[in-house]
Amino acid sequence: MLTKRKKINAIKDVKRHETDTGSPEAQVAILSKQIEELTTHLKKNHKDNHSRRGLLQMVANRRKHLKYLEKENKRKYNSLIKTLGLKK
């Protein structure tokens, strides 16, 4: 679970405007942070299959947002990938 402060820090580098929480860039940043936290949880609790299912759903959701962003604006997509350190 992301705290409010962690969420704000995740969005800080990719936001379009001051109150941005819904743009694809912000959504991908939030999902990436959640995926990182859940991955560390699953390394400790390898039998937690319910959380593993949630992780797979988050990864699929992030992939959808990235695909949309790539289709709409290739330049922003490339800068987001570089900023978050994701693989292409």
Summary of the structure (lengths in Angstrom):
residues: 88
radius of gyration: 13.4
end to end distance: 26.0
largest distance: 40.8
contacts: 222
relative contact order: 0.14
helix: 74%
strand: 0%
